């Protein structure tokens, strides 16, 4: 019976509206086929409107989704290049969360920061006069981390030792961009937070919204090659969440500076990060955390010792 009432209302309401519209169109100096077309279109519009508003708040949910997310398209190719360039030069604080970071400095990569970093290093091409602060989060360079293994699988052409070395190569290269105009700091984070890679551009002009460029890792390709969503920050939207998430992760006890990495390798505390019985910093006398020989232990010790100087700079 309830369904019958709904069906009757669905038929009667548009019919009543169309009767009014038909009366109005009859008075218009139009041809008969034009009047029929107007009535038909208005009838279809009424039926569609009733259907949409009967979807239990579907329209409002879609509007809320847009308002909360404010996602401004999926950017790639030249469009993404222009987004990166514009945001790099108009921001005084840049936060980057990636796996290794080395491809960001590759001049052969379309979406790298090579050109922009060279300019910012010398205080050039900016749309403001302030110094630029850059914070970069890299995944911990350890094959016990599932995310590192996944990214290695996406780069099967790179040998295991060379793949780990790219973290140290990044530190070597990014250090050369530090200057009185560009302040750069780097930390390592655990891959359990690595699902999303993103860049946060906080504008020097307080009237401009913070921009977040965001992408999800593809297990079959390099992270830098993926298209990115552009989201403008609001008080309670996805971009705002990402900004707060970055700051929380940056200040977390499980996140640490590269200069601490060598001591972690020497004491095998790096493996304690993956033990549920050890604390965030690997400080524990736990005997079950896997503090025993790792097949990549010699490689990690070799790399950390060879790059001791650069590790100590961050």
VMD Tcl script that draws the C-alpha trace (Angstrom):
set ca {
  {0.00 0.00 0.00}
  {2.84 2.39 0.88}
  {4.51 1.76 -2.47}
  {1.19 2.37 -4.25}
  {0.91 5.79 -2.56}
  {4.42 6.70 -3.67}
  {3.65 5.65 -7.23}
  {0.47 7.71 -7.27}
  {2.26 10.76 -5.87}
  {5.08 10.34 -8.37}
  {2.53 10.43 -11.16}
  {0.13 13.07 -9.79}
  {2.67 15.70 -8.73}
  {4.40 16.01 -12.12}
  {1.00 15.82 -13.77}
  {-0.30 18.75 -11.72}
  {2.83 20.76 -12.47}
  {2.55 19.98 -16.18}
  {-1.07 21.08 -16.23}
  {0.04 24.52 -15.04}
  {2.92 24.61 -17.52}
  {0.62 23.48 -20.36}
  {-1.80 26.30 -19.54}
  {1.06 28.81 -19.65}
  {2.51 27.47 -22.91}
  {-0.92 27.57 -24.58}
  {-0.87 31.31 -24.13}
  {2.54 31.64 -25.76}
  {2.75 32.65 -29.44}
  {4.59 29.43 -30.34}
  {4.03 26.62 -32.79}
  {2.34 23.48 -31.53}
  {5.47 21.32 -31.75}
  {7.47 23.82 -29.70}
  {4.82 23.85 -26.97}
  {4.80 20.04 -26.89}
  {8.60 20.04 -26.65}
  {8.53 22.46 -23.69}
  {5.93 20.38 -21.86}
  {7.84 17.15 -22.52}
  {11.18 18.58 -21.30}
  {9.64 20.08 -18.18}
  {7.87 16.81 -17.40}
  {11.15 14.87 -17.72}
  {12.92 17.44 -15.51}
  {10.26 17.09 -12.81}
  {10.47 13.29 -12.85}
  {14.28 13.47 -12.59}
  {14.14 16.01 -9.75}
  {11.67 13.89 -7.76}
  {13.82 10.81 -8.29}
  {17.02 12.54 -7.16}
  {15.46 14.06 -4.06}
  {14.03 10.66 -3.12}
  {17.52 9.14 -2.77}
  {17.71 9.81 0.98}
  {20.00 12.80 0.89}
  {22.10 11.63 -2.07}
  {22.40 15.13 -3.53}
  {23.38 16.66 -0.19}
  {25.93 13.90 0.34}
  {27.50 14.65 -3.02}
  {27.64 18.35 -2.24}
  {29.16 17.60 1.17}
  {31.71 15.34 -0.47}
  {32.82 18.14 -2.78}
  {32.85 20.68 0.06}
  {34.90 18.41 2.34}
  {37.32 17.21 -0.29}
  {37.52 20.15 -2.67}
  {39.48 17.95 -5.04}
  {40.41 19.99 -8.11}
  {41.13 17.33 -10.69}
  {43.71 14.66 -11.38}
  {46.82 16.38 -12.76}
  {49.47 14.88 -15.02}
  {51.73 15.71 -17.96}
  {52.28 19.45 -18.60}
  {49.45 20.40 -16.29}
  {51.18 18.81 -13.30}
  {54.51 20.37 -14.30}
  {52.90 23.81 -14.23}
  {51.24 23.09 -10.88}
  {54.57 22.09 -9.35}
  {56.38 25.12 -10.72}
  {53.68 27.57 -9.64}
  {53.40 26.16 -6.13}
  {57.15 25.79 -5.55}
  {57.76 29.47 -6.31}
  {54.77 30.85 -4.38}
  {55.29 28.89 -1.12}
  {57.47 29.64 1.88}
  {56.96 26.24 3.51}
  {57.04 23.00 1.53}
  {56.43 19.56 3.07}
  {57.14 16.42 1.09}
  {56.33 12.80 2.00}
  {57.74 10.17 -0.35}
  {59.64 6.85 -0.28}
  {63.19 7.62 -1.43}
  {63.06 11.08 -2.92}
  {65.89 10.48 -5.38}
  {63.66 10.82 -8.44}
  {62.62 14.30 -7.32}
  {66.17 15.42 -8.12}
  {66.45 13.66 -11.47}
  {66.57 16.30 -14.27}
  {65.37 13.66 -16.75}
  {62.11 13.19 -14.84}
  {59.28 15.40 -16.03}
  {57.89 15.96 -12.53}
  {61.18 16.46 -10.68}
  {62.06 19.55 -8.61}
  {65.51 19.89 -10.17}
  {64.94 23.27 -11.86}
  {62.88 24.79 -9.04}
  {65.35 23.77 -6.33}
  {68.22 25.34 -8.27}
  {66.30 28.60 -8.41}
  {65.16 28.54 -4.79}
  {68.72 27.80 -3.65}
  {69.76 31.19 -5.00}
  {66.56 32.98 -3.99}
  {65.41 33.37 -7.58}
  {62.05 33.15 -9.38}
  {60.02 33.32 -6.16}
  {56.83 35.35 -6.06}
  {57.70 36.44 -2.50}
  {60.72 37.67 -0.55}
  {60.71 35.13 2.30}
  {63.15 32.26 2.82}
  {61.76 28.81 2.00}
  {61.58 26.02 4.58}
  {61.40 22.47 3.24}
  {60.67 19.36 5.32}
  {61.08 15.95 3.67}
  {59.90 12.60 5.05}
  {61.51 9.46 3.61}
  {60.61 5.87 4.41}
  {63.17 4.09 6.59}
  {65.71 2.43 4.18}
  {65.23 -1.12 5.42}
  {64.13 -4.28 3.62}
  {62.23 -5.42 6.69}
  {59.75 -2.69 5.87}
  {57.01 -4.13 3.59}
  {56.65 -0.83 1.74}
  {60.34 -0.81 0.82}
  {59.99 -4.35 -0.53}
  {56.96 -3.27 -2.58}
  {58.80 -0.29 -4.04}
  {61.80 -2.49 -4.83}
  {59.47 -4.82 -6.76}
  {58.37 -1.81 -8.81}
  {62.05 -1.16 -9.67}
  {63.23 -4.67 -10.44}
  {65.95 -3.34 -12.76}
  {67.82 -1.87 -9.75}
  {70.01 -4.27 -7.68}
  {69.18 -4.52 -3.96}
  {72.28 -2.72 -2.72}
  {71.96 0.06 -5.29}
  {68.31 0.51 -4.40}
  {69.15 1.07 -0.71}
  {71.97 3.38 -1.73}
  {69.50 5.75 -3.39}
  {68.40 6.99 0.06}
  {71.97 8.07 0.80}
  {72.37 9.49 -2.69}
  {69.30 11.63 -2.07}
  {70.79 13.02 1.15}
  {74.02 13.79 -0.68}
  {72.23 15.66 -3.45}
  {69.57 17.46 -1.43}
  {72.29 18.79 0.87}
  {73.78 20.70 -2.07}
  {70.57 22.77 -2.35}
  {70.73 24.08 1.21}
  {71.43 27.78 1.36}
  {70.56 30.96 3.21}
  {67.42 31.11 1.06}
  {66.41 27.44 1.21}
  {66.38 25.55 4.52}
  {66.01 21.78 4.16}
  {65.49 19.11 6.82}
  {64.97 15.36 6.31}
  {63.61 12.60 8.55}
  {62.90 8.87 8.18}
  {59.44 7.41 8.87}
  {58.06 3.88 8.98}
  {56.46 2.47 5.84}
  {53.23 1.69 7.68}
  {52.41 5.36 6.95}
  {53.44 5.14 3.31}
  {50.22 4.49 1.42}
  {50.01 8.08 0.20}
  {52.76 10.29 -1.20}
  {52.08 14.00 -1.19}
  {53.47 17.52 -1.38}
  {52.15 20.35 0.78}
  {52.66 23.93 -0.42}
  {51.98 26.54 2.23}
  {51.70 29.94 0.58}
  {53.78 32.93 1.60}
  {50.70 35.08 0.95}
  {48.33 34.33 3.87}
  {45.34 35.10 1.64}
  {46.18 32.14 -0.60}
  {45.07 28.63 0.36}
  {47.57 25.89 1.09}
  {47.76 23.43 -1.84}
  {48.19 19.67 -1.44}
  {49.20 17.46 -4.37}
  {48.37 13.87 -3.52}
  {48.76 10.44 -5.13}
  {48.56 6.78 -4.13}
  {51.44 4.40 -4.80}
  {51.12 2.00 -7.71}
  {52.93 -1.27 -7.02}
  {53.96 -1.54 -10.67}
  {55.40 1.92 -11.34}
  {57.54 4.66 -9.85}
  {55.73 6.98 -7.48}
  {56.80 10.17 -9.25}
  {55.17 8.99 -12.50}
  {51.65 8.79 -11.03}
  {49.04 11.52 -11.66}
  {48.25 13.66 -8.61}
  {45.08 15.16 -7.15}
  {45.17 18.87 -6.31}
  {43.30 19.74 -3.11}
  {43.02 23.20 -1.58}
  {43.18 23.24 2.20}
  {40.14 24.04 4.29}
  {39.62 23.92 8.03}
  {37.98 20.49 7.85}
  {38.81 18.82 4.58}
  {41.19 16.21 3.15}
  {43.99 18.70 2.56}
  {43.71 19.95 6.14}
  {43.90 16.37 7.37}
  {47.05 15.72 5.29}
  {48.73 18.83 6.70}
  {48.00 17.76 10.28}
  {48.99 14.18 9.47}
  {52.38 15.28 8.15}
  {53.08 17.41 11.23}
  {52.05 14.58 13.57}
  {54.26 12.09 11.74}
  {57.18 14.53 11.61}
  {57.06 14.93 15.40}
  {56.35 11.27 16.16}
  {58.71 9.23 18.35}
  {58.87 6.62 15.58}
  {60.23 9.22 13.15}
  {63.92 10.03 13.47}
  {66.72 11.98 11.83}
  {69.28 10.40 9.43}
  {72.08 11.05 11.94}
  {70.43 8.51 14.26}
  {70.28 5.90 11.51}
  {73.91 4.73 11.84}
  {73.53 3.97 15.56}
  {70.31 2.09 14.81}
  {72.14 -0.12 12.33}
  {75.15 -0.69 14.60}
  {72.94 -1.74 17.54}
  {70.40 -3.52 15.31}
  {67.66 -1.37 16.80}
  {66.43 -0.80 13.25}
  {64.93 -4.29 13.42}
  {63.21 -3.48 16.71}
  {60.92 -1.09 14.85}
  {59.10 -4.13 13.54}
  {58.62 -5.81 16.92}
  {55.33 -5.28 18.75}
  {57.05 -5.70 22.13}
  {59.55 -2.87 21.62}
  {58.78 0.82 21.98}
  {58.67 3.33 19.13}
  {62.39 4.01 19.32}
  {63.44 0.36 19.50}
  {64.42 0.75 23.14}
  {63.79 -2.58 24.80}
  {65.50 -5.69 26.14}
  {63.05 -7.79 24.20}
  {64.60 -11.07 23.01}
  {61.98 -11.80 20.37}
  {62.23 -8.69 18.24}
  {64.50 -10.16 15.61}
  {67.73 -8.53 16.76}
  {69.78 -11.06 14.93}
  {71.58 -11.18 11.64}
  {69.67 -9.75 8.71}
  {70.66 -10.78 5.19}
  {71.16 -7.11 4.33}
  {72.95 -6.19 7.57}
  {76.40 -5.97 5.95}
  {75.05 -3.83 3.12}
  {73.36 -1.42 5.54}
  {76.49 -1.14 7.70}
  {78.63 -0.52 4.65}
  {76.34 2.18 3.30}
  {75.91 3.95 6.63}
  {79.66 3.97 7.25}
  {80.44 5.22 3.74}
  {77.89 8.02 4.11}
  {78.51 8.81 7.76}
  {79.36 12.42 6.98}
  {76.15 13.16 5.15}
  {74.04 11.33 7.74}
  {75.44 13.60 10.43}
  {74.32 16.70 8.53}
  {70.62 15.96 9.03}
}
mol new
graphics top color blue
foreach p $ca { graphics top sphere $p radius 0.5 }
foreach p [lrange $ca 0 end-1] q [lrange $ca 1 end] { graphics top cylinder $p $q radius 0.2 }
display resetview
